[in-house]
Amino acid sequence: MSKNTILKSNVTEWREFSSKVDNILQDMVTIDAHGNPVEKGTMYFDDAVKKITACCLDILGSPTYPINEFVATELVRIEVERRNLEFMENA
């Protein structure tokens, strides 16, 4: 899937929700001040997980939180892994 994928649905609620999650992943720090990849248990990693699980999908005024801690942790782990791999390939 392309990094520049454009959502095609007309469901505004979904678009807003997925955009929130995407922005959190995009903005997160993946390498700490010592040059090491962030990992579970570090401030940056855990903060991103917390922010993702707090993302609300509001359907007809009924807020739901569809991403649990396990899924958020995996999303963050994959983002760190792939971004750091991309960095190493371009170094």
N, CA, C and O of each residue as an XYZ file, in Angstrom:
364
protein
N       0.842     -1.181      0.000
C       0.000      0.000      0.000
C       0.886      1.242      0.000
O       1.878      1.310      0.725
N       0.529      2.188     -0.793
C       1.293      3.422     -0.922
C       1.201      4.271      0.341
O       0.171      4.288      1.014
N       2.296      4.980      0.658
C       2.279      5.883      1.805
C       1.306      7.035      1.581
O       0.860      7.660      2.543
N       0.976      7.320      0.340
C       0.108      8.439      0.009
C      -1.309      7.989     -0.305
O      -2.000      8.632     -1.094
N      -1.748      6.902      0.297
C      -3.081      6.383      0.054
C      -4.122      7.412      0.459
O      -4.046      7.998      1.539
N      -5.076      7.622     -0.400
C      -6.175      8.534     -0.126
C      -7.393      7.690      0.204
O      -7.740      6.769     -0.535
N      -8.044      8.010      1.323
C      -9.259      7.287      1.668
C     -10.339      7.614      0.664
O     -10.503      8.770      0.272
N     -11.067      6.617      0.253
C     -12.044      6.792     -0.813
C     -13.479      6.832     -0.317
O     -14.374      7.218     -1.068
N     -13.717      6.447      0.914
C     -15.094      6.413      1.409
C     -15.623      7.816      1.657
O     -14.867      8.783      1.748
N     -16.922      7.898      1.762
C     -17.588      9.162      2.062
C     -18.007      9.251      3.522
O     -18.737     10.167      3.898
N     -17.559      8.322      4.342
C     -17.921      8.303      5.753
C     -16.982      9.239      6.506
O     -15.853      8.874      6.834
N     -17.459     10.433      6.770
C     -16.645     11.462      7.410
C     -16.108     10.995      8.757
O     -14.956     11.261      9.099
N     -16.939     10.305      9.515
C     -16.525      9.839     10.838
C     -15.323      8.911     10.734
O     -14.394      9.009     11.535
N     -15.333      8.010      9.751
C     -14.219      7.086      9.557
C     -12.967      7.834      9.119
O     -11.866      7.564      9.598
N     -13.151      8.768      8.209
C     -12.024      9.533      7.697
C     -11.357     10.320      8.824
O     -10.129     10.370      8.904
N     -12.156     10.930      9.689
C     -11.611     11.694     10.817
C     -10.882     10.776     11.801
O      -9.803     11.113     12.288
N     -11.474      9.623     12.088
C     -10.868      8.667     13.014
C      -9.536      8.156     12.464
O      -8.521      8.185     13.160
N      -9.545      7.692     11.227
C      -8.313      7.130     10.654
C      -7.245      8.207     10.511
O      -6.056      7.916     10.637
N      -7.649      9.437     10.252
C      -6.695     10.537     10.157
C      -6.036     10.808     11.510
O      -4.836     11.078     11.570
N      -6.809     10.738     12.593
C      -6.249     10.931     13.940
C      -5.179      9.882     14.232
O      -4.081     10.209     14.683
N      -5.508      8.628     13.971
C      -4.563      7.536     14.233
C      -3.322      7.697     13.361
O      -2.199      7.542     13.840
N      -3.520      8.002     12.105
C      -2.403      8.174     11.183
C      -1.493      9.316     11.630
O      -0.270      9.192     11.570
N      -2.075     10.416     12.072
C      -1.270     11.556     12.531
C      -0.444     11.209     13.771
O       0.700     11.644     13.900
N      -1.014     10.438     14.667
C      -0.272     10.022     15.860
C       0.936      9.183     15.452
O       2.046      9.403     15.938
N       0.716      8.226     14.561
C       1.816      7.380     14.102
C       2.859      8.193     13.342
O       4.061      7.996     13.519
N       2.400      9.090     12.510
C       3.308      9.910     11.710
C       4.152     10.834     12.578
O       5.328     11.051     12.287
N       3.572     11.376     13.633
C       4.254     12.375     14.461
C       5.121     11.786     15.571
O       5.888     12.510     16.204
N       5.006     10.489     15.810
C       5.719      9.920     16.949
C       7.227      9.858     16.725
O       7.704      9.753     15.595
N       7.950      9.924     17.813
C       9.408      9.780     17.804
C       9.711      8.289     17.741
O       9.157      7.510     18.517
N      10.587      7.886     16.821
C      10.915      6.460     16.709
C      12.347      6.148     17.115
O      12.722      4.983     17.245
N      13.152      7.197     17.316
C      14.525      7.022     17.784
C      14.728      7.956     18.969
O      14.432      9.148     18.884
N      15.236      7.413     20.076
C      15.417      8.234     21.272
C      16.664      9.120     21.157
O      17.367      9.092     20.147
N      16.921      9.892     22.189
C      18.039     10.848     22.190
C      19.400     10.166     22.071
O      20.385     10.807     21.705
N      19.460      8.873     22.378
C      20.718      8.128     22.305
C      20.874      7.398     20.976
O      21.852      6.680     20.769
N      19.897      7.583     20.065
C      19.969      6.950     18.754
C      19.410      5.542     18.706
O      19.594      4.833     17.717
N      18.724      5.129     19.772
C      18.148      3.786     19.824
C      16.677      3.821     19.428
O      15.982      4.792     19.725
N      16.195      2.773     18.762
C      14.764      2.717     18.450
C      13.948      2.702     19.740
O      14.314      2.032     20.705
N      12.849      3.439     19.752
C      11.995      3.403     20.936
C      11.340      2.026     21.003
O      11.135      1.378     19.977
N      11.019      1.588     22.200
C      10.405      0.277     22.380
C       9.377      0.358     23.482
O       9.304      1.336     24.227
N       8.582     -0.695     23.568
C       7.537     -0.756     24.585
C       8.155     -0.504     25.953
O       9.188     -1.075     26.302
N       7.509      0.354     26.711
C       8.015      0.703     28.038
C       8.720      2.050     28.052
O       8.963      2.614     29.118
N       9.051      2.569     26.868
C       9.655      3.893     26.820
C       8.550      4.940     26.723
O       7.436      4.649     26.287
N       8.877      6.154     27.135
C       7.897      7.235     27.176
C       7.253      7.466     25.807
O       6.030      7.579     25.718
N       8.046      7.535     24.748
C       7.510      7.840     23.423
C       6.572      6.742     22.923
O       5.502      7.021     22.382
N       6.985      5.511     23.110
C       6.189      4.369     22.660
C       4.866      4.318     23.415
O       3.794      4.251     22.814
N       4.960      4.351     24.737
C       3.757      4.234     25.555
C       2.812      5.413     25.362
O       1.594      5.250     25.437
N       3.360      6.592     25.114
C       2.532      7.769     24.875
C       1.735      7.611     23.578
O       0.554      7.953     23.527
N       2.377      7.099     22.541
C       1.684      6.882     21.268
C       0.572      5.848     21.431
O      -0.523      6.031     20.900
N       0.843      4.762     22.163
C      -0.178      3.737     22.407
C      -1.368      4.357     23.132
O      -2.518      4.126     22.759
N      -1.091      5.137     24.159
C      -2.155      5.779     24.942
C      -2.996      6.714     24.065
O      -4.223      6.719     24.161
N      -2.344      7.492     23.224
C      -3.063      8.420     22.339
C      -3.942      7.670     21.343
O      -5.065      8.090     21.064
N      -3.436      6.564     20.811
C      -4.215      5.802     19.825
C      -5.431      5.158     20.470
O      -6.520      5.187     19.896
N      -5.266      4.577     21.656
C      -6.422      3.948     22.310
C      -7.459      4.983     22.719
O      -8.623      4.637     22.919
N      -7.064      6.240     22.848
C      -7.986      7.312     23.220
C      -8.710      7.907     22.016
O      -9.581      8.761     22.182
N      -8.361      7.469     20.806
C      -9.026      7.993     19.613
C     -10.460      7.478     19.549
O     -10.718      6.276     19.607
N     -11.361      8.410     19.429
C     -12.784      8.105     19.453
C     -13.357      8.077     18.038
O     -13.066      8.949     17.220
N     -14.159      7.081     17.770
C     -14.934      7.001     16.539
C     -16.365      7.324     16.944
O     -17.028      6.525     17.605
N     -16.828      8.485     16.547
C     -18.146      8.964     16.981
C     -19.180      8.712     15.893
O     -19.184      9.370     14.853
N     -20.048      7.758     16.149
C     -21.116      7.419     15.215
C     -22.448      7.819     15.836
O     -22.852      7.285     16.869
N     -23.116      8.756     15.200
C     -24.428      9.240     15.647
C     -24.415      9.675     17.112
O     -25.364      9.417     17.852
N     -23.352     10.327     17.516
C     -23.257     10.838     18.874
C     -22.947      9.791     19.922
O     -23.037     10.054     21.121
N     -22.581      8.605     19.471
C     -22.240      7.519     20.399
C     -20.761      7.194     20.235
O     -20.388      6.427     19.347
N     -19.915      7.774     21.087
C     -18.470      7.551     20.943
C     -18.058      6.121     21.290
O     -18.496      5.550     22.289
N     -17.208      5.565     20.438
C     -16.630      4.255     20.702
C     -15.122      4.365     20.529
O     -14.619      5.247     19.833
N     -14.429      3.467     21.168
C     -12.971      3.438     21.123
C     -12.559      2.083     20.566
O     -12.288      1.152     21.324
N     -12.511      1.972     19.229
C     -12.339      0.658     18.600
C     -10.950      0.057     18.658
O     -10.791     -1.128     18.363
N      -9.933      0.833     19.030
C      -8.580      0.274     19.068
C      -8.172      0.029     20.516
O      -8.039      0.960     21.310
N      -7.977     -1.250     20.839
C      -7.565     -1.603     22.197
C      -6.041     -1.491     22.331
O      -5.346     -1.181     21.364
N      -5.540     -1.745     23.529
C      -4.114     -1.584     23.801
C      -3.250     -2.540     22.980
O      -2.169     -2.160     22.529
N      -3.709     -3.763     22.782
C      -2.942     -4.725     21.996
C      -2.752     -4.227     20.567
O      -1.634     -4.222     20.052
N      -3.847     -3.807     19.926
C      -3.783     -3.339     18.538
C      -2.939     -2.071     18.447
O      -2.117     -1.938     17.539
N      -3.133     -1.141     19.377
C      -2.354      0.101     19.371
C      -0.868     -0.198     19.533
O      -0.036      0.407     18.856
N      -0.534     -1.118     20.417
C       0.870     -1.498     20.624
C       1.472     -2.057     19.343
O       2.602     -1.723     18.987
N       0.730     -2.894     18.663
C       1.233     -3.470     17.412
C       1.382     -2.409     16.332
O       2.361     -2.430     15.586
N       0.437     -1.487     16.231
C       0.557     -0.405     15.252
C       1.808      0.423     15.511
O       2.542      0.753     14.579
N       2.050      0.756     16.761
C       3.225      1.550     17.116
C       4.498      0.759     16.855
O       5.460      1.298     16.307
N       4.518     -0.509     17.239
C       5.696     -1.349     17.017
C       6.027     -1.436     15.531
O       7.186     -1.305     15.137
N       5.009     -1.656     14.713
C       5.215     -1.767     13.266
C       5.710     -0.441     12.695
O       6.605     -0.430     11.849
N       5.137      0.682     13.148
C       5.580      1.994     12.669
C       7.050      2.221     12.996
O       7.817      2.661     12.139
N       7.446      1.923     14.233
C       8.848      2.098     14.640
C       9.745      1.209     13.785
O      10.759      1.664     13.256
N       9.372     -0.043     13.656
C      10.176     -1.002     12.897
C      10.344     -0.572     11.437
O      11.457     -0.572     10.912
N       9.260     -0.215     10.799
C       9.320      0.125      9.376
C       9.986      1.465      9.130
O      10.721      1.621      8.155
N       9.740      2.430      9.996
C      10.380      3.728      9.790
C      11.887      3.633      9.988
O      12.655      4.242      9.244
N      12.310      2.868     10.994
C      13.740      2.703     11.226
C      14.396      1.879     10.122
O      15.544      2.137      9.763
N      13.692      0.900      9.586
C      14.195      0.126      8.453
C      14.356      1.038      7.235
O      15.361      0.965      6.528
N      13.380      1.881      6.998
C      13.447      2.832      5.886
C      14.637      3.776      6.062
O      15.337      4.091      5.100
N      14.856      4.222      7.297
C      15.984      5.109      7.576
C      17.306      4.408      7.270
O      18.196      4.995      6.655
N      17.432      3.150      7.699
C      18.668      2.397      7.482
C      18.902      2.145      5.985
O      20.043      2.179      5.522
N      17.838      1.895      5.240
C      17.975      1.656      3.800
C      18.412      2.909      3.062
O      19.089      2.827      2.037
N      18.026      4.071      3.580
C      18.361      5.338      2.927
C      19.638      5.982      3.465
O      20.058      7.032      2.980
N      20.250      5.358      4.459
C      21.448      5.925      5.067
C      22.679      5.665      4.214
O      23.781      6.075      4.579
